[in-house]
């Protein structure tokens, strides 16, 4: 799967995408991350990619020209049209089901637009049929963090990135009837006066299963 990520701050994204599971996924050939600095496509080489909104509203928004030029350039070079995603509070809520649908898509390429300031010009969304997705009912100062949440959630579900055993019984999985996972404990058995539930140390599989079901949320 290839992610073409449009951002004003590629230096924010690089460390996370090259570390831990994301880094291993890329090294293993499961994904490829291509970062594009929107400032390189700014209007008249001013290094500005934003402008004041019509209507007298506060702040600035990402201007349409740089985004349009960059998106068309990406698709022209790759010789195909990509699914496009913009993370915004206006979008549909990101759920595990949505992530699963993206990880299993036949079309393995997508363009991710990281917003900034007050967002992006609506005409970009309309012209390119950009899918709007929200990671929750709150506001962040830029789209890089929300884009990383989306990318991480999709990549970890790509077959081969994480072992099937690890994915089979986690929060929102079918094995847990879509519920949130039970608490976890490791050694030592007693820590700061708190003991691991006796069901988990009993070795009785029936008791352990009953405890797990009882502690789902």
C-alpha positions in Angstrom: 0.0 0.0 0.0 1.4 3.4 -1.0 0.6 6.5 1.0 1.2 9.9 -0.7 1.1 12.4 2.2 0.8 16.1 1.5 2.0 18.2 4.5 3.6 21.5 5.4 5.7 19.7 8.1 7.3 16.5 6.7 9.8 16.6 9.5 6.9 15.9 12.0 5.9 12.8 10.1 9.2 11.2 9.3 10.2 10.0 12.8 7.0 8.2 13.5 6.7 6.6 10.0 10.2 5.2 10.3 9.9 3.8 13.8 8.5 0.6 15.4 5.6 -1.0 13.5 5.4 1.6 10.8 9.1 1.4 10.1 9.0 -2.4 10.0 6.0 -2.4 7.7 7.9 -0.2 5.3 11.1 -2.2 5.5 9.1 -5.4 4.9 7.6 -4.0 1.7 4.0 -3.9 3.0 3.8 -0.1 2.7 5.5 2.9 1.2 5.3 6.4 2.5 5.9 9.3 0.2 6.0 12.8 1.7 5.4 15.9 -0.3 6.1 19.4 1.2 3.2 21.6 0.2 5.4 24.7 0.6 7.4 23.6 -2.5 4.2 24.2 -4.5 3.3 27.6 -3.0 1.9 30.3 -5.1 4.5 32.3 -7.2 7.4 30.8 -5.1 6.3 32.9 -2.1 6.6 29.8 0.2 3.1 30.6 1.3 0.4 28.0 0.8 -2.4 29.7 2.7 -4.6 32.7 2.3 -7.4 34.6 4.1 -10.9 33.1 3.8 -13.8 34.9 2.1 -16.5 36.1 4.4 -14.3 37.9 6.9 -13.8 34.7 8.9 -10.7 34.5 11.2 -7.4 32.8 10.4 -6.2 31.5 7.1 -6.8 28.3 5.0 -4.7 26.3 2.7 -5.1 27.8 -0.8 -6.4 25.7 -3.7 -3.7 26.3 -6.2 -0.8 24.5 -4.4 -3.0 21.5 -3.5 -4.4 21.3 -7.0 -1.0 21.4 -8.6 0.5 18.8 -6.3 -2.4 16.4 -6.5 -2.5 16.5 -10.3 1.2 16.1 -10.5 1.2 13.0 -8.2 -1.6 11.4 -10.3 0.0 12.3 -13.5 3.4 10.8 -12.5 1.7 7.6 -11.2 -0.7 7.5 -14.2 -3.8 6.8 -12.2 -6.3 8.4 -9.9 -6.0 7.9 -6.2 -8.5 7.8 -3.4 -8.0 11.0 -1.4 -8.5 11.5 2.4 -8.6 14.7 4.4 -8.7 14.5 8.2 -11.2 17.1 9.5 -13.7 17.4 12.4 -16.4 17.7 9.6 -15.7 14.2 8.4 -17.3 10.9 9.3 -16.1 9.3 12.5 -13.1 7.0 12.3 -13.9 3.6 13.7 -12.3 0.2 13.6 -14.7 -0.8 10.9 -13.6 2.1 8.8 -10.0 1.2 9.3 -10.6 -2.4 8.3 -12.4 -1.3 5.1 -9.3 0.8 4.1 -6.8 -1.9 4.9 -8.7 -4.4 2.7 -9.3 -2.1 -0.3 -8.3 -3.4 -3.7 -6.9 0.0 -4.6 -3.7 0.2 -2.6 -2.7 3.8 -3.2 -4.1 6.9 -1.5 -3.4 10.6 -1.0 -3.6 11.9 2.5 -4.0 15.7 2.9 -2.7 17.1 6.2 -4.7 20.3 6.9 -3.4 23.3 8.8 -4.7 26.6 10.0 -8.5 26.6 9.5 -8.5 23.8 6.9 -8.4 23.6 3.1 -10.4 25.3 0.4 -13.6 23.5 -0.1 -13.2 23.4 -3.9 -10.3 20.9 -3.5 -12.7 18.6 -1.7 -15.3 19.1 -4.4 -13.0 18.8 -7.4 -11.2 15.7 -6.3 -14.1 14.0 -4.4 -11.9 13.9 -1.2 -13.2 11.7 1.6 -13.4 13.6 4.9 -12.7 11.6 8.1 -12.7 12.7 11.7 -10.7 11.0 14.5 -13.0 12.5 17.2 -15.0 15.5 18.3 -12.2 17.8 19.2 -9.8 20.1 17.3 -6.0 19.9 16.9 -3.7 22.6 15.6 -2.7 20.7 12.5 -3.6 17.6 10.5 -0.3 15.7 10.9 -1.3 14.0 14.2 -4.8 13.0 12.9 -3.2 11.7 9.7 -0.8 9.6 11.7 -3.7 8.1 13.7 -5.4 7.2 10.5 -2.3 5.8 8.8 -1.3 3.8 11.8 -4.7 2.3 12.2 -4.8 1.2 8.6 -1.3 -0.1 8.3 -1.4 -2.4 11.4 -4.3 -4.2 9.8 -2.6 -5.0 6.5 -2.0 -8.8 6.5 1.6 -9.6 7.5 2.3 -6.4 9.4 1.2 -7.8 12.7 0.7 -11.4 13.6 -2.9 -12.7 13.2 -2.7 -13.9 16.8 -2.2 -10.4 18.0 -5.1 -9.0 16.0 -7.5 -11.8 16.6 -8.4 -10.8 20.2 -8.1 -7.1 20.6 -10.5 -4.2 21.3 -13.4 -4.1 18.8 -12.5 -7.5 17.3 -15.1 -10.1 16.4 -13.7 -12.5 18.9 -14.7 -9.9 21.6 -18.0 -9.2 20.0 -16.8 -5.7 19.2 -16.2 -4.8 22.8 -13.2 -3.2 24.4 -10.4 -5.5 25.7 -10.0 -6.8 29.2 -7.2 -5.5 31.5 -3.7 -7.1 31.3 -1.2 -8.1 33.9 2.4 -9.4 33.9 5.1 -10.4 36.4 5.5 -9.9 39.4 2.3 -11.5 40.7 2.1 -8.9 43.5 3.2 -5.3 42.9 2.8 -2.4 45.5 0.4 -4.6 47.4 -1.8 -5.2 44.3 -2.2 -8.8 43.3 -3.0 -10.3 39.9 -6.6 -11.6 39.8 -6.5 -15.2 41.0 -8.4 -16.5 37.9 -5.4 -15.5 35.7 -2.9 -17.5 37.8 -5.1 -20.5 38.4 -4.2 -22.3 35.2 -8.0 -23.1 34.8 -8.9 -22.1 31.2 -12.6 -22.0 31.9 -12.1 -19.6 34.8 -9.8 -17.5 32.7 -12.3 -17.3 29.8 -15.1 -16.3 32.2 -12.9 -13.6 33.7 -12.1 -12.2 30.3 -15.8 -12.0 29.3 -16.7 -10.5 32.6 -14.1 -7.7 32.2 -14.9 -6.7 28.6 -16.3 -3.1 28.2 
